[in-house]
Amino acid sequence: DKVNVNGGAIAVGHPFGMTGARITGTLINGLQFHDKQFGLETMCVGGGQGMAMVIERLS
C-alpha cells in the first residue's frame, strides 16, 4: 500500500492560499473512489505549526 498514490504538493502543485482546500478535495474524492470511510489530512502551517484533520465519509 502507498500512503499518497496521487502525489503531494510537489507532484500536484502548491497553489498559494488554497493548499488546504486542494488537499481536502483530493481526500474526499479518494474516499469515494476507494470506497473508504475515514481519511487523514495533515498540513504544515507557517511558523513551524502543523495540523491534522480526520474526515469521515457518511454515505
Phi and psi in radians as a Rosetta constraint file:
Dihedral C 1 N 2 CA 2 C 2 CIRCULARHARMONIC -1.803 0.35
Dihedral N 2 CA 2 C 2 N 3 CIRCULARHARMONIC 2.533 0.35
Dihedral C 2 N 3 CA 3 C 3 CIRCULARHARMONIC -1.211 0.35
Dihedral N 3 CA 3 C 3 N 4 CIRCULARHARMONIC -0.845 0.35
Dihedral C 3 N 4 CA 4 C 4 CIRCULARHARMONIC -2.352 0.35
Dihedral N 4 CA 4 C 4 N 5 CIRCULARHARMONIC 1.591 0.35
Dihedral C 4 N 5 CA 5 C 5 CIRCULARHARMONIC -1.244 0.35
Dihedral N 5 CA 5 C 5 N 6 CIRCULARHARMONIC -0.277 0.35
Dihedral C 5 N 6 CA 6 C 6 CIRCULARHARMONIC -1.586 0.35
Dihedral N 6 CA 6 C 6 N 7 CIRCULARHARMONIC -0.071 0.35
Dihedral C 6 N 7 CA 7 C 7 CIRCULARHARMONIC 1.489 0.35
Dihedral N 7 CA 7 C 7 N 8 CIRCULARHARMONIC 2.914 0.35
Dihedral C 7 N 8 CA 8 C 8 CIRCULARHARMONIC -1.813 0.35
Dihedral N 8 CA 8 C 8 N 9 CIRCULARHARMONIC -2.734 0.35
Dihedral C 8 N 9 CA 9 C 9 CIRCULARHARMONIC -1.101 0.35
Dihedral N 9 CA 9 C 9 N 10 CIRCULARHARMONIC -0.540 0.35
Dihedral C 9 N 10 CA 10 C 10 CIRCULARHARMONIC -1.223 0.35
Dihedral N 10 CA 10 C 10 N 11 CIRCULARHARMONIC -0.730 0.35
Dihedral C 10 N 11 CA 11 C 11 CIRCULARHARMONIC -1.304 0.35
Dihedral N 11 CA 11 C 11 N 12 CIRCULARHARMONIC -0.687 0.35
Dihedral C 11 N 12 CA 12 C 12 CIRCULARHARMONIC -1.606 0.35
Dihedral N 12 CA 12 C 12 N 13 CIRCULARHARMONIC -0.510 0.35
Dihedral C 12 N 13 CA 13 C 13 CIRCULARHARMONIC 2.063 0.35
Dihedral N 13 CA 13 C 13 N 14 CIRCULARHARMONIC 2.691 0.35
Dihedral C 13 N 14 CA 14 C 14 CIRCULARHARMONIC -2.180 0.35
Dihedral N 14 CA 14 C 14 N 15 CIRCULARHARMONIC 1.365 0.35
Dihedral C 14 N 15 CA 15 C 15 CIRCULARHARMONIC -1.211 0.35
Dihedral N 15 CA 15 C 15 N 16 CIRCULARHARMONIC 2.177 0.35
Dihedral C 15 N 16 CA 16 C 16 CIRCULARHARMONIC -1.087 0.35
Dihedral N 16 CA 16 C 16 N 17 CIRCULARHARMONIC 2.197 0.35
Dihedral C 16 N 17 CA 17 C 17 CIRCULARHARMONIC 1.569 0.35
Dihedral N 17 CA 17 C 17 N 18 CIRCULARHARMONIC -0.090 0.35
Dihedral C 17 N 18 CA 18 C 18 CIRCULARHARMONIC -2.386 0.35
Dihedral N 18 CA 18 C 18 N 19 CIRCULARHARMONIC 0.369 0.35
Dihedral C 18 N 19 CA 19 C 19 CIRCULARHARMONIC -1.000 0.35
Dihedral N 19 CA 19 C 19 N 20 CIRCULARHARMONIC -0.796 0.35
Dihedral C 19 N 20 CA 20 C 20 CIRCULARHARMONIC -1.069 0.35
Dihedral N 20 CA 20 C 20 N 21 CIRCULARHARMONIC -0.731 0.35
Dihedral C 20 N 21 CA 21 C 21 CIRCULARHARMONIC -1.140 0.35
Dihedral N 21 CA 21 C 21 N 22 CIRCULARHARMONIC -0.691 0.35
Dihedral C 21 N 22 CA 22 C 22 CIRCULARHARMONIC -1.149 0.35
Dihedral N 22 CA 22 C 22 N 23 CIRCULARHARMONIC -0.778 0.35
Dihedral C 22 N 23 CA 23 C 23 CIRCULARHARMONIC -1.132 0.35
Dihedral N 23 CA 23 C 23 N 24 CIRCULARHARMONIC -0.749 0.35
Dihedral C 23 N 24 CA 24 C 24 CIRCULARHARMONIC -1.105 0.35
Dihedral N 24 CA 24 C 24 N 25 CIRCULARHARMONIC -0.781 0.35
Dihedral C 24 N 25 CA 25 C 25 CIRCULARHARMONIC -1.077 0.35
Dihedral N 25 CA 25 C 25 N 26 CIRCULARHARMONIC -0.746 0.35
Dihedral C 25 N 26 CA 26 C 26 CIRCULARHARMONIC -1.105 0.35
Dihedral N 26 CA 26 C 26 N 27 CIRCULARHARMONIC -0.712 0.35
Dihedral C 26 N 27 CA 27 C 27 CIRCULARHARMONIC -1.127 0.35
Dihedral N 27 CA 27 C 27 N 28 CIRCULARHARMONIC -0.795 0.35
Dihedral C 27 N 28 CA 28 C 28 CIRCULARHARMONIC -1.096 0.35
Dihedral N 28 CA 28 C 28 N 29 CIRCULARHARMONIC -0.767 0.35
Dihedral C 28 N 29 CA 29 C 29 CIRCULARHARMONIC -1.092 0.35
Dihedral N 29 CA 29 C 29 N 30 CIRCULARHARMONIC -0.694 0.35
Dihedral C 29 N 30 CA 30 C 30 CIRCULARHARMONIC -1.141 0.35
Dihedral N 30 CA 30 C 30 N 31 CIRCULARHARMONIC -0.677 0.35
Dihedral C 30 N 31 CA 31 C 31 CIRCULARHARMONIC -1.081 0.35
Dihedral N 31 CA 31 C 31 N 32 CIRCULARHARMONIC -0.740 0.35
Dihedral C 31 N 32 CA 32 C 32 CIRCULARHARMONIC -1.200 0.35
Dihedral N 32 CA 32 C 32 N 33 CIRCULARHARMONIC -0.782 0.35
Dihedral C 32 N 33 CA 33 C 33 CIRCULARHARMONIC -1.083 0.35
Dihedral N 33 CA 33 C 33 N 34 CIRCULARHARMONIC -0.723 0.35
Dihedral C 33 N 34 CA 34 C 34 CIRCULARHARMONIC -1.636 0.35
Dihedral N 34 CA 34 C 34 N 35 CIRCULARHARMONIC 0.043 0.35
Dihedral C 34 N 35 CA 35 C 35 CIRCULARHARMONIC 0.943 0.35
Dihedral N 35 CA 35 C 35 N 36 CIRCULARHARMONIC 0.906 0.35
Dihedral C 35 N 36 CA 36 C 36 CIRCULARHARMONIC -1.912 0.35
Dihedral N 36 CA 36 C 36 N 37 CIRCULARHARMONIC 2.790 0.35
Dihedral C 36 N 37 CA 37 C 37 CIRCULARHARMONIC -1.699 0.35
Dihedral N 37 CA 37 C 37 N 38 CIRCULARHARMONIC -0.664 0.35
Dihedral C 37 N 38 CA 38 C 38 CIRCULARHARMONIC -2.115 0.35
Dihedral N 38 CA 38 C 38 N 39 CIRCULARHARMONIC 2.559 0.35
Dihedral C 38 N 39 CA 39 C 39 CIRCULARHARMONIC -2.457 0.35
Dihedral N 39 CA 39 C 39 N 40 CIRCULARHARMONIC 2.662 0.35
Dihedral C 39 N 40 CA 40 C 40 CIRCULARHARMONIC -2.084 0.35
Dihedral N 40 CA 40 C 40 N 41 CIRCULARHARMONIC 2.242 0.35
Dihedral C 40 N 41 CA 41 C 41 CIRCULARHARMONIC -2.026 0.35
Dihedral N 41 CA 41 C 41 N 42 CIRCULARHARMONIC 2.289 0.35
Dihedral C 41 N 42 CA 42 C 42 CIRCULARHARMONIC -2.235 0.35
Dihedral N 42 CA 42 C 42 N 43 CIRCULARHARMONIC 2.548 0.35
Dihedral C 42 N 43 CA 43 C 43 CIRCULARHARMONIC -2.548 0.35
Dihedral N 43 CA 43 C 43 N 44 CIRCULARHARMONIC 2.570 0.35
Dihedral C 43 N 44 CA 44 C 44 CIRCULARHARMONIC -1.615 0.35
Dihedral N 44 CA 44 C 44 N 45 CIRCULARHARMONIC 2.603 0.35
Dihedral C 44 N 45 CA 45 C 45 CIRCULARHARMONIC -2.183 0.35
Dihedral N 45 CA 45 C 45 N 46 CIRCULARHARMONIC 2.690 0.35
Dihedral C 45 N 46 CA 46 C 46 CIRCULARHARMONIC -0.936 0.35
Dihedral N 46 CA 46 C 46 N 47 CIRCULARHARMONIC 2.614 0.35
Dihedral C 46 N 47 CA 47 C 47 CIRCULARHARMONIC 1.418 0.35
Dihedral N 47 CA 47 C 47 N 48 CIRCULARHARMONIC 0.338 0.35
Dihedral C 47 N 48 CA 48 C 48 CIRCULARHARMONIC 1.419 0.35
Dihedral N 48 CA 48 C 48 N 49 CIRCULARHARMONIC 0.204 0.35
Dihedral C 48 N 49 CA 49 C 49 CIRCULARHARMONIC -1.580 0.35
Dihedral N 49 CA 49 C 49 N 50 CIRCULARHARMONIC 2.932 0.35
Dihedral C 49 N 50 CA 50 C 50 CIRCULARHARMONIC -2.715 0.35
Dihedral N 50 CA 50 C 50 N 51 CIRCULARHARMONIC 2.859 0.35
Dihedral C 50 N 51 CA 51 C 51 CIRCULARHARMONIC -2.629 0.35
Dihedral N 51 CA 51 C 51 N 52 CIRCULARHARMONIC 2.821 0.35
Dihedral C 51 N 52 CA 52 C 52 CIRCULARHARMONIC -2.431 0.35
Dihedral N 52 CA 52 C 52 N 53 CIRCULARHARMONIC 2.622 0.35
Dihedral C 52 N 53 CA 53 C 53 CIRCULARHARMONIC -2.490 0.35
Dihedral N 53 CA 53 C 53 N 54 CIRCULARHARMONIC 2.299 0.35
Dihedral C 53 N 54 CA 54 C 54 CIRCULARHARMONIC -1.729 0.35
Dihedral N 54 CA 54 C 54 N 55 CIRCULARHARMONIC 2.275 0.35
Dihedral C 54 N 55 CA 55 C 55 CIRCULARHARMONIC -1.989 0.35
Dihedral N 55 CA 55 C 55 N 56 CIRCULARHARMONIC 2.340 0.35
Dihedral C 55 N 56 CA 56 C 56 CIRCULARHARMONIC -1.940 0.35
Dihedral N 56 CA 56 C 56 N 57 CIRCULARHARMONIC 2.236 0.35
Dihedral C 56 N 57 CA 57 C 57 CIRCULARHARMONIC -1.528 0.35
Dihedral N 57 CA 57 C 57 N 58 CIRCULARHARMONIC 2.095 0.35
Dihedral C 57 N 58 CA 58 C 58 CIRCULARHARMONIC -1.474 0.35
Dihedral N 58 CA 58 C 58 N 59 CIRCULARHARMONIC -0.526 0.35
